[in-house]
Amino acid sequence: MTLVFDENLSPRLTDRLSELFGSATHVEKLGLKGEDDVAIWKRAKHIEKAVLVTKDDDFRELALAFGPPPKVLMLCVGNCSTKFIETLLCKRKEEIEEFVKNAEASLLELSV
């Protein structure tokens, strides 16, 4: 899987989580900084096993309307630190992996 972190999340998460999840990138590294959600969605569709990680409700709507790919991992955590997000994703790794394996699942919401 490739975690694709949305602009509303720190680019530092890519380095911290890439090894644990196989691969990670940030919309900034994809040249999509400042682009609208549809442009990010379209680009992520072409990344094998892409999982968009976001706090943005617009991606939830895209996932429900169009289904995968890409899959959307919605973080329902409000304002929190990058370390908190890193810890949450690490603790829920198995759940995230099961989500990725389910071909029909388009959205996984994680909260505290």
C-alpha positions in Angstrom: 0.0 0.0 0.0 1.0 3.6 -0.4 -0.2 6.1 2.1 -0.8 9.5 0.4 -1.0 12.2 3.0 -3.2 15.2 2.3 -2.0 18.7 2.5 -3.7 19.2 5.9 -1.2 16.6 7.4 2.5 17.0 8.0 4.9 15.9 5.3 7.0 14.5 8.1 4.6 11.6 8.4 5.9 10.1 5.2 9.4 9.5 6.6 8.0 8.3 9.9 5.5 5.8 8.4 6.9 4.8 5.0 8.8 1.7 6.3 5.9 0.5 8.5 3.3 0.7 5.8 5.4 -0.1 2.7 5.4 3.3 1.1 4.2 6.8 1.9 4.1 10.1 0.1 2.6 13.6 0.5 0.6 15.6 -1.9 3.4 18.2 -1.8 5.9 15.6 -3.1 3.5 14.7 -5.9 3.4 18.3 -7.0 -0.2 18.8 -5.9 0.2 21.4 -3.2 -2.7 23.8 -3.4 -4.6 21.7 -5.9 -8.2 20.9 -5.4 -9.4 17.6 -4.0 -10.6 16.2 -7.3 -7.1 16.7 -8.8 -5.6 14.9 -5.9 -8.2 12.1 -6.2 -7.5 11.6 -9.9 -3.7 11.4 -9.3 -4.1 9.0 -6.4 -6.2 6.7 -8.6 -3.1 5.9 -10.6 -0.9 5.0 -7.6 -1.1 1.3 -6.9 -3.0 0.5 -3.7 -3.2 4.2 -2.8 -4.8 5.2 0.5 -5.5 8.9 0.9 -5.0 9.9 4.5 -6.9 13.0 5.4 -9.0 15.0 7.8 -10.9 16.5 4.8 -14.6 15.6 4.6 -14.5 16.2 0.8 -12.5 13.0 0.4 -15.1 11.1 2.4 -17.7 12.2 -0.1 -15.6 11.2 -3.1 -14.9 7.8 -1.6 -18.6 7.2 -1.0 -19.6 8.5 -4.4 -17.1 6.8 -6.6 -15.6 4.0 -4.5 -12.0 2.8 -4.8 -9.5 3.3 -6.1 -8.1 5.2 -4.2 -9.2 4.3 -0.8 -9.7 6.9 1.9 -8.5 6.8 5.5 -10.4 9.5 7.3 -8.9 10.8 10.5 -11.7 12.0 12.8 -9.3 13.4 15.4 -9.7 17.2 15.3 -6.6 19.3 16.0 -3.8 17.2 17.2 -0.1 16.8 16.9 1.8 14.9 14.2 3.1 12.5 16.8 -0.5 11.7 17.8 -1.4 10.9 14.2 1.7 8.8 13.9 0.9 6.8 17.0 -2.8 6.4 16.0 -1.8 4.9 12.6 0.8 2.6 14.2 -1.7 1.3 16.7 -4.3 0.7 14.1 -2.0 -0.8 11.5 -3.7 -4.2 11.4 -7.1 -2.6 10.9 -5.7 -0.4 8.1 -4.2 -3.5 6.4 -7.5 -5.4 6.5 -9.2 -2.3 5.0 -6.7 -2.3 2.1 -7.3 -6.0 1.5 -11.0 -5.5 1.2 -11.5 -4.8 -2.5 -14.9 -3.2 -2.0 -14.2 -1.0 1.0 -13.6 2.6 0.0 -13.6 4.4 3.4 -12.1 3.8 6.8 -12.8 6.3 9.5 -10.4 6.3 12.5 -11.1 8.1 15.7 -9.6 8.1 19.1 
